[in-house]
């Protein structure tokens, strides 16, 4: 057996804020402070096998070990099939991102696994080439192919994710986020179900204007444009009632100078953007207090909006 086949690689993928309010299934940014870790071994047998799933997060031990029913497993199956590989992979996952948190946990598992497996290829692929395999993996959890979580994990920072492209967007260095995860669980499929009813065209037009202002604010590094644009008229109003304490947490963030605040991904986590790290640090406890008043403990992360990308931790 060759040295390449004997190696194993450990990689991490960070959490993420999906949608960023105005960019449903289109925009996302990675965050520091929470992550999943995957250890992948290259094996002779032409299969994908999940050996173990561990972690302190609730429900990690109930995640499926059957590769095709697991986001990370399916991502590696898609990689094998797409490249016509003669060998397979054995995978172990260490879950650090809470399940059903709206912090991209299902996406992080498949991205970490792909980054590790990619390092085991004879000729590793560029990050852009991993995107389609990550979308395949993410679809196992969400029921649809959307890249607003996997794309920022692959590239870092704020990314526009279409069905075929990952487009990194400029992020001013002063921009920080406070992300608060209350001790609640909200399944992605349930959160998407409330969006089934159609939206009136005038509302869609207003949302498009907000998105345009938001993107221009990023491009110019203009806090006023970001503040005017970061207002979600479509998804947040329907999902907010599913998250006790959200309205109060958002109000607390705005009272502490947030440029805007909304639901992270499918929820229940709540994020707010600030023009400085100090403002984000001051607001996070107030947002947590709002959830505490609703009866929920929480964890808070203060992170640059230009968060980290997934990467290899160790090669053995």
Secondary structure, 3 states (H helix, E strand, C coil): CCHHHHCEEEEEEEEEEECCCCCCCCEEEEEEEEEEEEEEEEECCCCEEEEEEEECCCCHHHCCCCHHHCHHHHHHHHHHHHHCCCCEEEEEEEECCCCCCCCCHHHHHHHHHHHHHHHCCCCCCCHHHHHHHHHHHHHHHHCCCCCCCHHHHHHCCEEEECCCCEEECCCCCCCEEEEEEECCCCCHHHHHHCCCCCCCHHHHHHHHHHHHHHHHHHHHCCHHHHHHHCCCCCCHHHHHHHCCCHHHHHHHHHHCCCCEEEECCCCCCEEEEECCHHHHHHHHHHHHHHHHHCCCCEEEEEEECCCCCCEEEEEC
